[in-house]
Amino acid sequence: MLTLEQRRRAIVDQVNQSGPLSVELLAEQFGVSIQTLRSDIRGLTEQGLLLRRHGQVAPFPSRENISFEQREILNIEGKQRIGQAVAAQLEDYQVVFLGTGTTVEQVARGLMEHRGLHVLTNNLHALRYLCLHPDCELTIAGGRVRKRDQDVIGGEALRFFQRYRADVGVVSVGGIGADGALYDYNDDEVLAREALLASCRIRILAVDSTKMGKEATCQVGHITDFDLVICDQPAPGVLQQVIAADRWRVAGTD
């Protein structure tokens, strides 16, 4: 039997990982009455840990992403499957843009068997693995290093992607709203991603299921902007009505 504190911490974790959930479903999952669950939610919303929205309990909109180290281990198996699935979409001798984030890092890990790639990136973690690649040309964006996330953002990263053209661009995002809107945590990151996507022929969104239903400070773009979305879980019911079935790929099911 969970204590009050343990249950409330578990509720926050569940909502942050799964996205918006109904009070009824949470009460059933935690084996408590609706009244008890509503009391929990009141306490958590007063602390700014959760948000009541449209009859559901939702993650509190964050102004800053969690640290790279925390994100790197969050749903790591799902991200590894996504990385392999994205790599399977790429061909030898292509020019590839890789954006920032832990999921894209897993894509870089999946490229070790490809031949003759030219990878251009502002993701220092992806670069670290690709430096071990025996047959891969690498070009890194210059400019301001975001030490917390170990990537390069800002105006120089934006101009970097504007200068080049790629066969495929692979990016991730901070969150995907229930309507398919894309969210992230700062303008510099969003602007670099927009420049990347404007300069590639095929656009792939690599995003794990913990991003579903999560909103952040900056809202730019939509999942329908992509030729392919690769996730570790099927699209939530609402998104199934938004994006064509052949554009959403569940990693590890092919």
N, C-alpha and C positions, 0 to 999 in steps of 0.2 A: 504494500500500500504506500503510495507516494504521499509525502508531506505536502502541505499547502504550497510551500516555496518550490519544492521539486516539481509539483504539477504545473505551476505557473511558468516555471522556466521551460518545462517540456512543451507547453502550449506555444510559447514564443518560438521555440526551435521548430515546431511542426508548421506553424504558419509561415515562418521565414523560408522554410524549405519548400513548402507546397504551394504557397500563394494563398489568395483569399479562400476562406472556408466558412461554412455556415456554423452557427452556434450549435445547432442540432447535431451536426456531424462530429464536432469537437466533443460535445458532451458524451456521445456514444463511444468515441475513441478512448476517452479517459474514464469512462464508467462512472460519471457523476450526473446529477440532475441538471436540467436546463437552468434552474435557478442558481445552483452552485456555479455552473460555468459562466453565467452572466455576471455573477459577483467577481469571478476571476478576471473576466474581460474588463470590467469597470476598473479594477485595480491596475491592470496592465496598461490600459489606455491613459489613466491618470499619470502613470510613470513615463508615458511617451514611448512605450515599447511596442504597442499595437495600435491599430486604428479601426474603428467601426465605420464601414462604408458600404452603402447599397445593401444593407441587410446581412453583410458578411463581416468577418474579422479579417483584416488585411495587415501585411507588414507595414510598419511605420515608414513613411518616405524618408530615405536617408540622404543626407547631403554629402556623404563621403563613403566610398567603398571600404569594405574591410581590408585588412592588409593582404599583400600578395601571399604571404606564408599561410594565412588562414584560408584564402581562396584556393591555394594550391592543393590542399588536402580535402576540401569540400567536394563531395561527390567525385572523388578521384577516379573510381572505376568507370563511371559514366563518361567522364571527360576523356579517359583513355580510349574507350570505344568510339567516341566521336572523332578523336584524332586519327584513328585507323580508318574510319569510314570516309573522312575527308581526304586522307592520303590516297585512298583507292579511287577517288574521282580525278586525281591528277595524273598527268602523263609525263613520260620522260621528255626532257629537252624543252620544257615550258618555262616561261617567265612568270613568277608567282609573287604576289604581294602577300605578306603576312602582317596582320595588325597586332594589337596588344592583347594581353590577358593570358590567363592560365589555360584556357581551353585551346587557344591558338598555340601555346607552348606544346601541347600534346600533339597537335598537327605536325609541328616541326619534328617531333620525335618519330612520327610515322613516315617520314620522308627518306629515311636512311637507305632504302633500296632503290630509290629513283635515280636515274642517270641524267647527267647533263642539265640539271636545273639551274636557273638563275633566280635566287630568292632575294627580294628587296624588302626590308623590314625596319620598323622602329621598336621591335620587341627584343630586348637584350637577352631574355631567357631563351627565346627561340634561336637567337644567334649562337648562344653558348653550345647548344646541341649540334647545330648545323656546321659549326667549326670543325667537328669531327667527321663530317661527311666527306668521303673521298672524291666525289665527283659533283660538286655543287659550288657555283660561283655565288658570292655573297656581296650585297651592297647594303650598308647601314645608313639610316638617316642621321644627319648631324643635328646639333642643337642642344636644347636644355634637357638634361637627364632628370627624370623624376625618380629619385633614389628609392623612395618608398615602394614603387612598383617596378623599378628597374626597366624603364622604357624611355623613349624620347618623344616628347610632345612639343607643342608650341608651333610658332610660325615656320620654323625651319623644317619640321616634320611635314607640315602641310605642303610647303613648296617642294619638298623632296618627292612626294607622291605625284604632284602635278607635273614634274619634269619627265616622268617615265610612263611607259605603257606596258601593261602586263596581260598575259592570257587569262589568268585567274587571280582573283582577290579573295582572301579569306579573313574574316573579321569575327569578333564576338561583341556582345553588348552587356551593359550592366543590368538590364531588365527588359521584359516584354509585357506590356499591359494586356488586359483581357481582350482589347480590341485590336491587338497586333502592333500598337505603337511601340517604338523602341526608345529606351531610356539609358542615360549614362550620367556620370557624376561631374563632368566639367566641360566647358566649351572647347578647350584645346584638344581634348581627346576626341570629341565629336567632330571637330573641323578636320582633323587629320584623317579620321575614318571616311568622312565625306569625300575628301580629295582622293583617297585610295580607291574608293568605289567608283568615282567618276573616271578613273584612268585604267580600268580593267574591262576585259570583254565578258567574263563570266564572274558573277558575284555569289559567294557562298557564305552563309551565316552559320557559324559553328557555336551552338549555345546549349548549355546543359539545363536540365529541368528545374534546378533551383532558381533560375532566372524567371520562370513563368509567374506572372502576376506581380512582379516586383517593379516598383516605380522609383525613379530617382529625380534629381534636380533638372536635368536637361532632357528634353523630349525632341528627338529629330529622327525622322525616317519611319518606315513601316516594314513589316516582314514581307509584304508583297513586292518590295523593291528588289528582292533577291531571286536569283534563278534556282537556288536550292537552299533549304534550311535543314541542317543535320543536327538532331537532338538525340538524347538517350532515352526519351519517352515519346509516346504518341502525342500529337497536338491536343491540348485541352479542347473540350467540346465546342466552346465558343470560337476558338481559332480554326477549327475544322470548317467552319462556315466562311472563313475569311480567306484562307490560303488554299490553293488547288492541291489536291491529294498528292499529285506527282511531284510537287515541290517540297514536300515535307518527308524527310527520310529518317527512320529510326535506326540509329547506329546499332550494329550487331545483329540485325534481322535479315540481312541480304543472303 
